[in-house]
């Protein structure tokens, strides 16, 4: 079963040649890292996890490029576990994609069914589901970046997981359960865990930067519970807080000892409108 793209032509270009050019421009953007990733043949394995945004590429693409530059310079892993928020609210609460492959204008990426099954088996919450992924963009927009890296060297398979919102006390339990399940499923393998999230939504740039700095501080400290707490206490409209918390838990168990904030800006830095912005951040969890 193939999961077809749903936001091609909206969040990113539906034409393969233009899409490749757009992804390249995200890396070279003044808001991006300014150069393309090296993509060595042999993976170093320092990068255990990433935090990446998921808006339209014109807005968040350069921030995402910072994360994928870090991954590309480290070398592509065999498998990428992608965790994104379920914005639509349909489907299972913790939905592991029940597909064989996901398609974009750049081709298809194989789902690692063995790893997906291991996550479902090891987690008390995860279950196979396609409905949650049927309208969701937060994972799909990551794939062209991975495919761009593949064209520069390497090959990776994916395990897409969509999460609904949980209350803070339940989110902490979920983060430990699912994070441990993911870590167990990829233990001993060449893998990366990617959390898809945007930060503050539709507040002033000043407010967004103030709030998001607190969330990024907890991410940088690899503090999953602290992240959940500060997002709740400060009413930070970070859509993928649970995705980041799960990734932190998994990456700590996989040997991550630090997290490097790579970039942060808001949509106002793109449009010039600082009145109502969305925050975009990038980070890499490292061993």
GISULWO-V590142 format. One record per helix or strand of 3 or more residues. SS is the DSSP state (hx for helix, st for strand). FROM is the first residue (numbers start at 1). TO is the last residue. If there is no record, write none. Layout:
ss->SS from->FROM to->TO
ss->SS from->FROM to->TO
This chain:
ss->hx from->16 to->28
ss->st from->47 to->52
ss->hx from->57 to->74
ss->st from->79 to->85
ss->st from->94 to->97
ss->st from->101 to->104
ss->st from->107 to->111
ss->hx from->113 to->122
ss->st from->127 to->129
ss->hx from->131 to->133
ss->hx from->140 to->152
ss->st from->157 to->163
ss->hx from->168 to->186
ss->st from->191 to->196
ss->st from->201 to->203
ss->hx from->205 to->220
ss->hx from->224 to->233
ss->hx from->241 to->253
ss->st from->258 to->266
ss->hx from->268 to->271
ss->st from->277 to->286
